[in-house]
Amino acid sequence: MRKKLRDWFLVILFALLAIFFQFRLLAPILKDKLEINLILGLIIWLGFFKKETEGALMSFIISYFLGAVSGIWSGVYLFSGMSLYLFARLLRTRFSPLKIGAQLLFSWALAGFYQIFTLICAGIFVKKEYFSEISSGFLFLEIFLNGLFAVLVFYLFNQIEGFFDQIPEALETKKV
Amino acid sequence: MSSIFSRFRHLLVPLILWLFSLILLSVQSYQGAKQSPSIFSRVVMELAGAPARAYSYLSSKARQLWKRYFYLVGLEEKNLLLQKKLAMLEMENQMLREQALENLRLKRLLEFKNHLDLQTIPAKIIGWDFSRFAKTLLIDKGKKDGIKKGQAVICPQGLVGQIIDEPGRSISLSQAPVLLITDPTSRVSVIVQRTRDRAIIQGTGKTDQLLLKYLPPEIKLEKGDRIITSGLSQIFPPGILVGTIEKIETNPFWVSPRGLVKPSVDFQHLEEVLVVVGENQL
């Protein structure tokens, strides 16, 4: 129970800090050319290392957080976030999350899926003009960078877990 | 069917949430732009804004600290540097001002010299002796410039004094002492310009006062009367302004009245003089 509370606290705190970092610090520097998404890495990490119920609920909440401050309808980020979580959860059995190379490939694949899926959702549900963003050259750079950041988030959260002397579930599963 | 359900049972909650998010998005899309942010959305915005506010607060405090301390440290150094620079510029400015004033004075002196029918040597004052007993000054011209004892020293404002050569105050090769007319031992033969009456003017030891003596008993002096050199002494050329009558003193026991004369030269601010070395030959 204590561990769960701590995990919830850490995830929510990181999500708020990441949203702040993403929208208040990075966005003015990058001037809307690039959208670095740190929440993406957290959702993938949740899909990787957390139990379905807990991970899904956390993903739901942090996706809603992201949607709330994104400037677009919260449903877009909520739906794409939940889709990402499900996709990550389904794919986790295909990759070994312990190897950095696998983590990178996994992250890039999911980042690509997430970015494109979000734009498609926005195009379908909000404005069709968002479809044109898919062909933007910056999108691929965003995917590349977001994949890298996702691996950093993995590392960070694994360190935090290690700091609290906890072994991520996935590692335990792998040992078994 | 039941096996499929049991296989994906663990994904039930994620799937429900996924479906819920899809429904939410669809509702939002249906409602269109009319919708306003929900209370929960506002709460999230507030929560997400908390780190921003904390960051803003901390950064403003850090900026204040920087301004108040680190910036002030830099500012102090900068201030010292600027103060030094300012002092240098002030000094430079002062020197330029001084040069300009000197040029002006020398120009006046030159004009004065050209108007005189006298051979003069310009000299710069390099020292003062304003002790209780002596009123002398030192000029930068000496024997090698033709300076001799008894030569009159004048300036555009009037009579200054004469070159002396005494023990302790002798003429050297490059400098000479000048006995001012304000010295108590100084005597100059003068005339009152308006009345043409002769008299002797004597120093009082004060830089702003001379004593006019040996006037004719019947003389009617007026305040402001100009006193000029008579030329009788062979030392001072005639017609050089000495001063103006400031006060007339009478006494039944005195044979004649006395006049207190204000020197025409401001000795306190005198810097350049002309030494009369002879008369111009026409």
Chai-1 contact restraints between the chains, C-beta under 6 A:
chainA,res_idxA,chainB,res_idxB,connection_type,confidence,min_distance_angstrom,max_distance_angstrom,comment,restraint_id
A,L16,B,L47,contact,1.0,0.0,6.0,A-B,restraint_1
A,L16,B,A48,contact,1.0,0.0,6.0,A-B,restraint_2
A,L16,B,P51,contact,1.0,0.0,6.0,A-B,restraint_3
A,L17,B,P51,contact,1.0,0.0,6.0,A-B,restraint_4
A,I19,B,A48,contact,1.0,0.0,6.0,A-B,restraint_5
A,F20,B,P51,contact,1.0,0.0,6.0,A-B,restraint_6
A,F20,B,A52,contact,1.0,0.0,6.0,A-B,restraint_7
A,R24,B,A52,contact,1.0,0.0,6.0,A-B,restraint_8
A,E52,B,H10,contact,1.0,0.0,6.0,A-B,restraint_9
A,E52,B,L11,contact,1.0,0.0,6.0,A-B,restraint_10
A,E52,B,P14,contact,1.0,0.0,6.0,A-B,restraint_11
A,T53,B,V13,contact,1.0,0.0,6.0,A-B,restraint_12
A,A56,B,V13,contact,1.0,0.0,6.0,A-B,restraint_13
A,A56,B,P14,contact,1.0,0.0,6.0,A-B,restraint_14
A,A56,B,L17,contact,1.0,0.0,6.0,A-B,restraint_15
A,F60,B,L17,contact,1.0,0.0,6.0,A-B,restraint_16
A,F65,B,V44,contact,1.0,0.0,6.0,A-B,restraint_17
A,A68,B,S41,contact,1.0,0.0,6.0,A-B,restraint_18
A,A68,B,V44,contact,1.0,0.0,6.0,A-B,restraint_19
A,A68,B,M45,contact,1.0,0.0,6.0,A-B,restraint_20
A,V69,B,M45,contact,1.0,0.0,6.0,A-B,restraint_21
A,V69,B,A48,contact,1.0,0.0,6.0,A-B,restraint_22
A,W73,B,Q28,contact,1.0,0.0,6.0,A-B,restraint_23
A,G75,B,L24,contact,1.0,0.0,6.0,A-B,restraint_24
A,G75,B,L25,contact,1.0,0.0,6.0,A-B,restraint_25
A,G75,B,Q28,contact,1.0,0.0,6.0,A-B,restraint_26
A,L78,B,S21,contact,1.0,0.0,6.0,A-B,restraint_27
A,F79,B,S21,contact,1.0,0.0,6.0,A-B,restraint_28
A,F79,B,L22,contact,1.0,0.0,6.0,A-B,restraint_29
A,F79,B,L25,contact,1.0,0.0,6.0,A-B,restraint_30
A,M82,B,L17,contact,1.0,0.0,6.0,A-B,restraint_31
A,M82,B,W18,contact,1.0,0.0,6.0,A-B,restraint_32
A,M82,B,S21,contact,1.0,0.0,6.0,A-B,restraint_33
A,L86,B,P14,contact,1.0,0.0,6.0,A-B,restraint_34
A,L86,B,W18,contact,1.0,0.0,6.0,A-B,restraint_35
A,F125,B,L25,contact,1.0,0.0,6.0,A-B,restraint_36
A,F125,B,S29,contact,1.0,0.0,6.0,A-B,restraint_37
